[in-house]
Amino acid sequence: MSNFLGHLKTSQWPSLRSHRQILSAGAKGIRSFFSSPYRIGLIVLFTVLFLPHVFVMVEDISLVGAYEVDPGSIVLSIQSLYQPPHFYNMNVSYHSRFYGWTYYWISFILAAPGYILMKLRVVQGYYLFLVSIRLTLFLIGLASLLAFFEIARRFLKHDLLAFAAGLLYIASPTVSRFFYFIHPETTGLLFLFLGILCLQKFHEQAARDLHWYVLGLLFLVLSVLSKHGFVFIAIPVLFLYLYIYCYHHNISMLFFLFSRKFGVVSLASLLLAGLLFFIIDPFAFLEPKTFIANQILLFSTQTHGSATEAEATTAWLNVLGNMPLVSISLILAPFSSWEQSFWAPIKQ
């Protein structure tokens, strides 16, 4: 990866010919993507299983909340984003003030035509608006499946095994519920998977193409803004970007962490993440006291009445400690950092 500032200074606007090449490559990539029978099989299976849910409980908005509490509250939060005097203010409605901001942003855009047609009385009732919201959730879930399949295909090096992994993803009792139950989890998974795919491309390019890091960073930020829990996965993925950069450039990780380049990239990354956060949820910045108060309320209400904060933290650490993958990764992290610092001078 070239110097961060130098890369920006030397970059030039693409020519018309390069635009045509990009479009041609994109069309070829799309044809290649859908040429796989395994992808088509996953798309068909997912559609058969979950598309019918798009048309369930869409006659009246009050029925959504009566049938499922959280989806009903989330639908009302999306509806409130269109209504003055609090237009697009996520601090107002119950669910949107706590989490799911990336999901609300996407739904706000994609469900807008249905809401506008309803308000103009071109269509009667909430049917089109509610179908738009459920269809958005369906498309997000389908996109997360295809992204997961691509990760599995690249790591397992076998399309059939990746297809089997995709089937397990669809059948997972933890994930499959959110393919029809309106919630932001699949949005977080989608952007997490896209961030990992960018990490893989960053590795393929020997950590020399800044674009893959920037794109991966944006995807990881969108994942975290979907729900707080994704930060525990996004941070290790960001660490892998750092590790891969140091590996390909034969640089000690400890040396790079204290270098000026790392400071510049970190500052630029924070500013970029903050800008994206502002675009997704501007009232988090325009009404910071309200936003922070809502977050404090969210975390405090998760423990009151059942356990203290200390007890909840201890229980959470116990859960992480009983997960072998997490435990092994945490134990090996210092050794991998030391190995990188030790061998870098020898490789040079």
Secondary structure, DSSP 4 states (H G I P E B T S, - for coil): ---HHHHHHH--PPPHHHHHHHHHHHHHHHHHHTT-HHHHHHHHHHHHHHGGGGGSS-S-HHHHHHH-HHHHHHHHHHHHTTSTTSTT-TTTSTTTTTS-HHHHHHHHHHSHHHHHHHHTTSS-SSHHHHHHHHHHHHHHHHHHHHHHHHHHHHHH--HHHHHHHHHHHHH-HHHHGGGTS--SHHHHHHHHHHHHHHHHHHHHTTT--HHHHHHHHHHHHHHHTT-GGGHHHHHHHHHHHHHHHHHHTT--HHHHHTSHHHHHHHHHHHHHHHHHHHHH-THHHHSHHHHHHHHHHHHHHTTTTT--HHHHHHHHHHHHHT-HHHHHHHHHHHHHHHHHHHHHHHH-
